[in-house]
């Protein structure tokens, strides 16, 4: 009810408390006292008016990740408490009140037990969520190597079962002596498959004839005809498409694939980094967007960004920012929604639905654990598997599963010792095989030589597809490096890139009979002419100065 004197909206929030059991304590599973599992924004209510809001909580929110016991998601046996609350603290007080606690027990104010519902699970369930609800694939540990205990078994995580005994001190001075294993794992690594066979390239099908990109608009990702299209491409075409993906993708004339423009960023389509006249509306920072708790409003904003994409002929948008506010000092926190993975995921998925409904595909970023802006190149970020999945990956998962995001941007940092874009457990096993992602993964900035740790061969093996690179000399592979293994990985990357492009606004106005023709814009001719004039002027100055110096030298000798 609106108890104020003016019209307004409110947010109804639902929180859950999970049981914290002996099994959890024995297996290192941590539980929050309460966690957000549902919310809804009311309509605008006049003063004195009320509104009934219905919120459904998915049973899947009850799962937790058991890395050390079952090695998958489980639902604990025990009592689960659900309550409405104005915030997490209010929700906890309500649950404590339902358990018979009062201010006499140390609470700062009495909760409302009438707002609490109890649900009991009789037996631990280790099967329901041990398989992906999207793909049916088994879910298992993928991030053992990201856990600092992989390199230092003596490390202790802070645990609610023993606050005092587990209070962190191991690295309190900020230092960690790197072991030989850690140093070895920091090196670039990829595997050559000795049994790999070189795929067909540059071949027109006798059965289907010459195919073009427009024939694949709306075609299923797993359609067998993709193989026929990919067979038409040459190794040179595939390599160029994959390694030259900075703020654009190159056209491929042989299949009539148009080039695309891809721009930043989370506050609206922006030309700040690359110049030009492609500029969209500027929107509030994501941290402000999250403060609205309004999924419908955020979806409308996404639709507006999509409209900007159509007007500016921008097919790919380097957004939204989906990382978690792990620390208040995170340099990109303004570009990320929240410290709460549930809230971030719901808002991000809603925005993505709006953007992609207009044909602009997104690159959710920075995937994953991008914790800092200063010195972020290659920084090693560590977290255990439960924290990875339940906190830092959760908003990305929701953005894929509910928002159908068709693009992601690999973070510059490492997760554990491996560059995020080169971590197969992240880019393929989790993103694609578990969440069902279909689309393109692009690197973060890769146009300079000091980004060399974002290795192309390691990346395409792991599941990264496109290099955000504008330097035509970078990431070139020699003939010896283009092995059957590498070419097959290139082919799969091209499949993912093409899938994103053919289902975007880049194909607006293009039919199966269209022909892509490369032209040189008038401004480029003027630029070439200007360069020639500058070069001639420089040469003239050099000749003039050289002659004058020679003349002076002769005068000095005769003197």
Secondary structure per residue as TSV (DSSP state, phi and psi in degrees):
chain	resnum	aa	ss	phi	psi
A	1	X	-	360.0	143.2
A	2	X	-	-85.9	103.2
A	3	X	-	-90.9	3.1
A	4	X	S	-84.9	-169.0
A	5	X	S	-108.5	-1.3
A	6	X	S	-132.0	159.1
A	7	X	-	-63.4	150.1
A	8	X	B	-171.4	171.9
A	9	X	-	-115.9	160.9
A	10	X	-	-139.8	171.1
A	11	X	E	-117.2	129.4
A	12	X	E	-97.8	124.2
A	13	X	E	-118.1	135.4
A	14	X	E	-114.2	129.7
A	15	X	E	-119.9	154.2
A	16	X	E	-128.2	141.5
A	17	X	E	-113.7	124.4
A	18	X	-	-92.4	155.6
A	19	X	-	-68.1	142.4
A	20	X	-	-111.3	101.3
A	21	X	-	-102.6	172.8
A	22	X	H	-61.9	-38.1
A	23	X	H	-59.9	-42.2
A	24	X	H	-60.5	-46.8
A	25	X	H	-64.4	-40.3
A	26	X	H	-68.6	-27.5
A	27	X	T	-111.8	13.5
A	28	X	T	69.7	27.4
A	29	X	-	-89.1	128.0
A	30	X	-	-103.5	147.7
A	31	X	-	-131.4	138.8
A	32	X	-	-79.1	156.2
A	33	X	S	-65.3	-38.2
A	34	X	-	-148.0	155.2
A	35	X	E	-142.4	146.3
A	36	X	E	-70.3	129.0
A	37	X	E	-130.0	0.3
A	38	X	E	-175.1	151.3
A	39	X	E	-161.7	161.4
A	40	X	E	-154.5	144.1
A	41	X	E	-94.8	132.9
A	42	X	-	-74.1	167.2
A	43	X	-	-77.6	175.3
A	44	X	-	-73.6	121.3
A	45	X	B	-106.7	137.4
A	46	X	-	-73.7	159.0
A	47	X	T	-55.1	131.6
A	48	X	T	85.9	-6.9
A	49	X	-	-94.8	158.3
A	50	X	-	-128.0	167.8
A	51	X	-	-149.8	139.9
A	52	X	-	-95.1	127.1
A	53	X	-	-117.0	131.3
A	54	X	-	-106.7	126.7
A	55	X	-	-125.0	124.9
A	56	X	-	-98.2	131.5
A	57	X	-	-106.4	120.1
A	58	X	-	-68.5	135.8
A	59	X	G	-58.2	-25.7
A	60	X	G	-61.4	-22.9
A	61	X	G	-66.0	-14.0
A	62	X	G	-82.7	-11.8
A	63	X	-	-74.6	156.3
A	64	X	E	-139.6	156.5
A	65	X	E	-94.2	126.7
A	66	X	E	-109.0	87.2
A	67	X	T	-72.5	-34.5
A	68	X	T	-96.5	-17.3
A	69	X	T	-102.0	-84.6
A	70	X	T	-79.7	-18.0
A	71	X	S	68.7	31.2
A	72	X	E	-165.1	-172.2
A	73	X	E	-78.9	141.6
A	74	X	E	-131.8	163.6
A	75	X	B	-117.5	115.2
A	76	X	-	-64.6	149.5
A	77	X	S	-77.1	147.2
A	78	X	E	133.5	-170.5
A	79	X	E	-92.6	130.6
A	80	X	E	-111.1	131.3
A	81	X	E	-111.5	132.0
A	82	X	E	-120.3	136.8
A	83	X	E	-151.4	152.6
A	84	X	E	-86.2	148.1
A	85	X	-	-162.9	152.8
A	86	X	S	-71.4	-19.2
A	87	X	S	-166.1	178.1
A	88	X	H	-62.8	-38.0
A	89	X	H	-65.9	-42.9
A	90	X	H	-63.4	-41.0
A	91	X	H	-62.6	-42.9
A	92	X	H	-62.6	-42.1
A	93	X	H	-62.0	-37.7
A	94	X	H	-62.9	-43.8
A	95	X	H	-67.2	-40.9
A	96	X	H	-61.6	-38.5
A	97	X	H	-64.2	-38.3
A	98	X	H	-65.9	-22.7
A	99	X	T	-92.2	5.7
A	100	X	T	92.9	10.5
A	101	X	-	-88.2	151.8
A	102	X	-	-138.3	-175.4
A	103	X	G	-63.2	-19.9
A	104	X	G	-67.0	-20.8
A	105	X	G	-93.4	5.7
A	106	X	T	109.3	-2.8
A	107	X	-	-69.2	145.6
A	108	X	S	-79.3	-20.9
A	109	X	S	-157.2	154.8
A	110	X	-	-71.4	138.3
A	111	X	-	-85.9	180.0
A	112	X	-	-114.7	100.1
A	113	X	G	-65.7	-20.1
A	114	X	G	-66.5	-18.5
A	115	X	G	-92.5	8.9
A	116	X	E	-111.6	137.7
A	117	X	E	-122.8	141.9
A	118	X	E	-110.4	139.8
A	119	X	E	-136.1	128.9
A	120	X	E	-110.0	133.0
A	121	X	E	-106.8	122.5
A	122	X	-	-77.2	-37.2
A	123	X	S	-131.9	139.4
A	124	X	-	-57.2	130.2
A	125	X	B	-109.0	111.7
A	126	X	S	-113.0	17.4
A	127	X	S	-119.4	-37.4
A	128	X	T	-55.9	-43.4
A	129	X	T	-111.2	20.2
A	130	X	S	-82.8	-6.3
A	131	X	B	-123.0	146.5
A	132	X	-	-64.1	129.8
A	133	X	T	-68.8	-16.4
A	134	X	T	-95.1	-49.7
A	135	X	T	-105.9	-18.0
A	136	X	-	81.6	-1.7
A	137	X	-	-73.1	150.8
A	138	X	B	-65.3	142.1
A	139	X	-	-104.9	125.2
A	140	X	-	-144.8	172.9
A	141	X	-	-57.2	132.5
A	142	X	-	-125.0	-7.8
A	143	X	-	-128.2	30.8
A	144	X	G	-58.0	-35.2
A	145	X	G	-77.3	-8.3
A	146	X	G	-90.5	-17.5
A	147	X	S	-73.9	127.9
A	148	X	G	-59.4	-23.8
A	149	X	G	-68.8	-14.6
A	150	X	G	-63.4	-29.3
A	151	X	T	-109.7	-19.1
A	152	X	-	-140.5	92.0
A	153	X	T	-65.7	-15.8
A	154	X	T	-83.1	-9.5
A	155	X	-	-65.0	139.4
A	156	X	-	-118.0	128.7
A	157	X	-	-83.8	145.1
A	158	X	-	-60.4	130.1
A	159	X	-	-134.7	141.2
A	160	X	T	-70.2	-14.9
A	161	X	T	-74.7	-17.2
A	162	X	-	-158.5	75.4
A	163	X	T	-56.0	-48.6
A	164	X	T	-68.4	-43.6
A	165	X	T	-74.8	-16.4
A	166	X	T	-114.8	9.7
A	167	X	-	-59.5	126.6
A	168	X	-	-65.9	136.0
A	169	X	-	-145.4	-12.3
A	170	X	T	-54.3	-45.7
A	171	X	T	-117.4	33.1
A	172	X	T	-63.7	-21.3
A	173	X	T	-91.6	3.8
A	174	X	S	81.8	11.0
A	175	X	-	-114.8	148.0
A	176	X	-	-143.6	122.5
A	177	X	-	-80.1	115.7
A	178	X	-	-73.7	128.2
A	179	X	-	-77.8	166.5
A	180	X	H	-62.3	-37.2
A	181	X	H	-61.5	-43.4
A	182	X	H	-64.4	-44.5
A	183	X	H	-63.1	-39.1
A	184	X	H	-64.9	-40.3
A	185	X	H	-71.7	-19.0
A	186	X	T	-71.1	-17.3
A	187	X	S	-73.7	151.2
A	188	X	-	-63.2	138.2
A	189	X	-	-145.9	132.3
A	190	X	-	-149.5	164.2
A	191	X	-	-117.2	131.0
A	192	X	-	-90.0	124.7
A	193	X	-	-88.1	110.9
A	194	X	T	-65.1	-21.6
A	195	X	T	-94.5	0.3
A	196	X	-	-64.4	142.8
A	197	X	-	-112.8	135.1
A	198	X	-	-62.5	125.2
A	199	X	-	-72.7	164.3
A	200	X	-	-67.9	139.1
A	201	X	-	-139.7	145.5
A	202	X	S	63.9	31.5
A	203	X	-	-118.3	130.0
A	204	X	-	-91.3	131.0
A	205	X	B	-68.8	131.8
A	206	X	T	-71.0	-30.4
A	207	X	T	-77.9	-44.4
A	208	X	T	-103.7	-13.9
A	209	X	B	75.6	-164.3
A	210	X	-	-80.1	121.6
A	211	X	-	-98.1	159.5
A	212	X	-	-136.8	165.6
A	213	X	G	-59.0	-36.5
A	214	X	G	-62.6	-24.3
A	215	X	G	-67.9	-12.6
A	216	X	G	-106.6	6.9
A	217	X	T	-62.3	120.8
A	218	X	T	79.0	-0.6
A	219	X	-	-75.8	144.1
A	220	X	-	-60.1	144.5
A	221	X	T	-58.3	-35.0
A	222	X	T	-95.2	9.1
A	223	X	-	-59.7	133.7
A	224	X	T	-62.7	-21.6
A	225	X	H	-67.1	-20.0
A	226	X	H	-57.3	-38.4
A	227	X	H	-61.3	-37.2
A	228	X	H	-66.1	-43.0
A	229	X	H	-64.1	-44.5
A	230	X	H	-65.0	-30.4
A	231	X	H	-63.1	-25.8
A	232	X	H	-71.7	-24.0
A	233	X	S	-79.5	144.3
A	234	X	-	-86.0	162.0
A	235	X	H	-60.4	-38.4
A	236	X	H	-63.8	-41.5
A	237	X	H	-64.3	-43.3
A	238	X	H	-65.6	-44.2
A	239	X	H	-62.5	-43.8
A	240	X	H	-64.2	-41.5
A	241	X	H	-62.2	-43.8
A	242	X	H	-70.3	-42.6
A	243	X	H	-91.1	-11.3
A	244	X	-	-114.4	66.4
A	245	X	-	-118.2	29.7
A	246	X	S	-83.3	110.3
A	247	X	S	59.8	13.1
A	248	X	E	-170.9	165.7
A	249	X	E	-123.6	146.7
A	250	X	-	-78.9	149.2
A	251	X	-	-73.9	154.0
A	252	X	B	-123.4	103.8
A	253	X	G	-62.1	-36.6
A	254	X	G	-64.3	-24.6
A	255	X	G	-118.6	14.5
A	256	X	T	54.6	43.6
A	257	X	B	-92.8	121.9
A	258	X	-	-73.3	154.0
A	259	X	-	-73.2	157.8
A	260	X	E	-125.9	160.2
A	261	X	E	-108.7	132.1
A	262	X	E	-128.2	125.5
A	263	X	E	-132.6	160.0
A	264	X	E	-70.0	171.2
A	265	X	-	-157.3	-169.1
A	266	X	T	-58.6	-23.8
A	267	X	T	-96.7	17.5
A	268	X	S	122.9	157.2
A	269	X	-	-60.2	124.3
A	270	X	B	-132.9	142.1
A	271	X	-	-103.9	14.3
A	272	X	T	-54.8	-43.1
A	273	X	T	-81.5	-27.4
A	274	X	T	-117.6	-5.5
A	275	X	-	74.8	-169.7
A	276	X	S	92.1	-176.3
A	277	X	S	-107.5	14.6
A	278	X	-	-88.9	103.1
A	279	X	-	-140.7	130.1
A	280	X	-	-105.4	-174.8
A	281	X	-	-65.3	142.2
A	282	X	-	-91.2	126.8
A	283	X	-	-112.4	167.5
A	284	X	-	-62.9	157.2
A	285	X	-	-63.4	154.9
A	286	X	H	-62.0	-32.0
A	287	X	H	-63.9	-30.0
A	288	X	H	-76.1	-40.3
A	289	X	H	-57.8	-43.1
A	290	X	H	-64.0	-28.8
A	291	X	T	-68.1	-15.4
A	292	X	T	-79.4	-26.3
A	293	X	-	53.8	29.9
A	294	X	-	-117.9	93.4
A	295	X	H	-66.1	-33.6
A	296	X	H	-66.9	-42.2
A	297	X	H	-64.5	-42.1
A	298	X	H	-66.6	-35.3
A	299	X	H	-64.0	-41.1
A	300	X	H	-63.7	-38.5
A	301	X	H	-61.1	-42.9
A	302	X	H	-59.3	-40.7
A	303	X	H	-62.1	-38.0
A	304	X	H	-65.9	-40.7
A	305	X	H	-62.2	-40.4
A	306	X	H	-61.3	-37.7
A	307	X	H	-65.4	-39.6
A	308	X	H	-61.2	-36.1
A	309	X	H	-62.6	-41.8
A	310	X	H	-65.0	-47.3
A	311	X	H	-63.5	-37.2
A	312	X	H	-95.4	3.1
A	313	X	T	55.8	45.9
A	314	X	-	-108.0	118.0
A	315	X	-	-90.5	-33.9
A	316	X	E	-121.4	137.5
A	317	X	E	-120.4	120.7
A	318	X	E	-75.7	74.0
A	319	X	-	-175.6	169.6
A	320	X	-	-79.2	164.0
A	321	X	B	-81.9	125.1
A	322	X	-	-122.5	4.0
A	323	X	-	-67.4	159.7
A	324	X	-	-89.6	143.0
A	325	X	-	-70.8	85.4
A	326	X	-	-75.4	-32.1
A	327	X	S	-140.5	146.6
A	328	X	T	-61.9	-17.4
A	329	X	T	-97.2	9.4
A	330	X	-	-60.0	126.8
A	331	X	T	-66.7	-19.0
A	332	X	T	-111.0	16.1
A	333	X	G	-56.1	-32.5
A	334	X	G	-66.2	-23.2
A	335	X	G	-92.0	-2.6
A	336	X	S	-115.0	151.5
A	337	X	-	-70.3	-52.2
A	338	X	-	-162.8	170.3
A	339	X	S	-85.0	-5.3
A	340	X	-	-105.8	121.2
A	341	X	H	-67.9	-32.2
A	342	X	H	-67.4	-49.8
A	343	X	H	-62.2	-45.6
A	344	X	H	-59.3	-45.2
A	345	X	H	-64.8	-43.1
A	346	X	H	-64.4	-42.3
A	347	X	H	-71.4	-41.7
A	348	X	H	-62.3	-45.4
A	349	X	H	-61.3	-38.9
A	350	X	H	-66.1	-42.6
A	351	X	H	-63.3	-42.9
A	352	X	H	-63.3	-40.2
A	353	X	H	-56.6	-43.5
A	354	X	H	-66.2	-46.8
A	355	X	H	-61.3	-51.0
A	356	X	H	-73.6	-17.4
A	357	X	T	-65.9	-18.5
A	358	X	T	-101.3	2.0
A	359	X	T	96.5	0.2
A	360	X	-	-94.4	123.9
A	361	X	E	-93.6	152.7
A	362	X	E	-99.8	162.0
A	363	X	-	-125.0	87.4
A	364	X	E	-58.9	141.2
A	365	X	E	-148.3	168.0
A	366	X	E	-101.8	116.4
A	367	X	E	-89.6	102.6
A	368	X	T	-148.1	173.5
A	369	X	T	61.3	35.3
A	370	X	-	-77.4	93.9
A	371	X	-	-94.5	-20.6
A	372	X	-	-144.8	156.5
A	373	X	S	-99.7	-45.6
A	374	X	T	-69.2	131.2
A	375	X	T	56.1	37.7
A	376	X	-	-84.3	-12.0
A	377	X	T	-64.4	110.9
A	378	X	T	73.2	8.4
A	379	X	-	-61.1	139.9
A	380	X	E	-93.4	117.5
A	381	X	E	-108.0	130.2
A	382	X	-	-115.7	143.3
A	383	X	-	-162.4	151.1
A	384	X	-	-81.8	167.8
A	385	X	H	-62.5	-40.3
A	386	X	H	-63.2	-45.6
A	387	X	H	-64.0	-41.4
A	388	X	I	-54.3	-52.7
A	389	X	I	-75.7	-42.6
A	390	X	I	-85.3	-19.9
A	391	X	I	-116.2	-60.2
A	392	X	I	-83.9	-29.9
A	393	X	T	-95.1	-17.2
A	394	X	H	-56.2	-46.6
A	395	X	H	-65.9	-31.8
A	396	X	H	-65.8	-42.7
A	397	X	H	-60.5	-45.1
A	398	X	H	-64.3	-38.6
A	399	X	H	-63.3	-34.4
A	400	X	H	-78.5	-51.3
A	401	X	H	-72.0	-35.7
A	402	X	T	-102.8	-28.2
A	403	X	T	-98.5	-10.6
A	404	X	-	54.8	43.4
A	405	X	-	-56.9	132.7
A	406	X	-	-107.1	17.4
A	407	X	E	-159.7	152.4
A	408	X	E	-145.5	151.5
A	409	X	E	-112.4	121.8
A	410	X	E	-70.4	136.1
A	411	X	-	-67.7	154.9
A	412	X	S	-70.6	-27.8
A	413	X	S	-75.7	170.1
A	414	X	E	-93.3	154.1
A	415	X	E	-111.2	116.0
A	416	X	T	66.9	-132.8
A	417	X	T	-94.3	-10.8
A	418	X	E	-97.6	135.1
A	419	X	E	-54.5	136.6
A	420	X	G	-52.6	-42.7
A	421	X	G	-71.3	-13.0
A	422	X	G	-105.3	11.9
A	423	X	-	-100.0	104.9
A	424	X	H	-64.1	-33.7
A	425	X	I	-60.3	-33.4
A	426	X	I	-82.4	-53.3
A	427	X	I	-78.6	-26.5
A	428	X	I	-116.5	-56.8
A	429	X	I	-64.2	-40.7
A	430	X	I	-89.0	-56.3
A	431	X	T	-61.6	-49.0
A	432	X	T	-94.5	-53.5
A	433	X	T	-75.3	-24.9
A	434	X	T	-99.8	-47.5
A	435	X	T	-88.8	-15.5
A	436	X	-	82.4	22.7
A	437	X	-	-62.5	135.0
A	438	X	-	-130.8	112.3
A	439	X	S	157.9	-155.7
A	440	X	E	-107.6	136.0
A	441	X	E	-108.1	121.7
A	442	X	E	-106.1	150.3
A	443	X	E	-72.5	167.6
A	444	X	E	-76.6	-174.2
A	445	X	E	-44.5	128.8
A	446	X	-	-142.3	31.0
A	447	X	-	-94.0	3.7
A	448	X	S	-126.9	154.8
A	449	X	G	-64.8	-24.8
A	450	X	G	-77.2	4.2
A	451	X	G	-97.8	20.0
A	452	X	T	-62.4	-20.6
A	453	X	T	-68.8	-15.9
A	454	X	S	-83.8	61.4
A	455	X	-	-62.6	137.7
A	456	X	H	-68.1	-45.9
A	457	X	H	-68.4	-39.3
A	458	X	H	-63.6	-43.2
A	459	X	H	-65.4	-47.6
A	460	X	H	-69.3	-26.3
A	461	X	H	-68.2	-39.6
A	462	X	H	-74.2	-29.2
A	463	X	T	128.1	7.4
A	464	X	-	-87.6	139.6
A	465	X	-	-114.8	-30.3
A	466	X	E	-135.4	135.2
A	467	X	E	-101.2	124.5
A	468	X	E	-76.7	74.4
A	469	X	-	-131.1	135.6
A	470	X	-	-115.8	1.9
A	471	X	-	-94.5	114.9
A	472	X	T	-65.7	-13.3
A	473	X	T	-94.3	-14.0
A	474	X	T	-85.9	151.1
A	475	X	T	66.0	18.2
A	476	X	-	-71.6	139.4
A	477	X	-	-110.6	136.4
A	478	X	-	-75.1	167.1
A	479	X	T	-59.1	-37.2
A	480	X	T	-66.1	-30.8
A	481	X	T	-80.5	-18.9
A	482	X	-	-85.0	66.1
A	483	X	-	-76.5	167.2
A	484	X	H	-53.6	-38.6
A	485	X	H	-61.0	-49.4
A	486	X	H	-65.4	-43.2
A	487	X	H	-65.3	-36.8
A	488	X	H	-65.3	-38.0
A	489	X	H	-68.5	-38.3
A	490	X	H	-59.3	-43.3
A	491	X	H	-61.1	-43.7
A	492	X	H	-66.8	-37.2
A	493	X	H	-62.9	-43.1
A	494	X	H	-63.0	-39.6
A	495	X	H	-55.7	-46.3
A	496	X	H	-66.9	-40.6
A	497	X	H	-64.3	-46.4
A	498	X	H	-62.4	-38.7
A	499	X	H	-59.7	-42.9
A	500	X	H	-65.6	-43.5
A	501	X	H	-69.6	-45.9
A	502	X	H	-68.2	-17.4
A	503	X	T	-104.0	28.8
A	504	X	S	-124.3	177.2
A	505	X	G	-68.6	-7.6
A	506	X	G	-62.4	-22.3
A	507	X	G	-94.6	1.4
A	508	X	T	-57.8	126.8
A	509	X	T	83.5	-1.3
A	510	X	-	-103.8	129.5
A	511	X	-	-117.2	178.5
A	512	X	T	-66.0	-18.4
A	513	X	T	-97.7	-0.2
A	514	X	-	-70.8	157.1
A	515	X	-	-129.9	129.3
A	516	X	-	-84.9	122.1
A	517	X	-	-119.3	127.5
A	518	X	-	-80.0	127.5
A	519	X	-	-128.5	158.2
A	520	X	-	-103.5	114.1
A	521	X	-	-61.1	154.0
A	522	X	H	-56.9	-37.1
A	523	X	H	-64.7	-29.8
A	524	X	H	-70.6	-36.4
A	525	X	H	-61.8	-43.8
A	526	X	H	-63.4	-38.4
A	527	X	H	-64.5	-41.6
A	528	X	H	-62.7	-44.9
A	529	X	H	-61.2	-41.7
A	530	X	H	-63.7	-40.6
A	531	X	H	-62.8	-39.7
A	532	X	H	-63.8	-44.2
A	533	X	H	-62.0	-44.4
A	534	X	H	-63.2	-41.0
A	535	X	H	-63.9	-44.0
A	536	X	H	-63.9	-40.4
A	537	X	H	-64.0	-41.3
A	538	X	H	-63.4	-42.0
A	539	X	H	-63.3	-40.5
A	540	X	H	-62.8	-40.9
A	541	X	H	-64.8	-42.4
A	542	X	H	-61.8	-44.4
A	543	X	H	-62.6	-44.5
A	544	X	H	-61.7	-48.2
A	545	X	H	-64.9	-40.8
A	546	X	H	-61.8	-46.2
A	547	X	H	-61.7	-41.9
A	548	X	H	-64.8	-41.2
A	549	X	H	-65.5	-39.0
A	550	X	H	-64.1	-41.2
A	551	X	H	-63.8	-42.3
A	552	X	H	-64.8	-37.9
A	553	X	H	-63.6	-40.8
A	554	X	H	-64.5	-41.2
A	555	X	H	-61.9	-42.4
A	556	X	H	-64.5	-38.1
A	557	X	H	-66.5	-43.7
A	558	X	H	-67.1	-29.1
A	559	X	-	-70.1	360.0
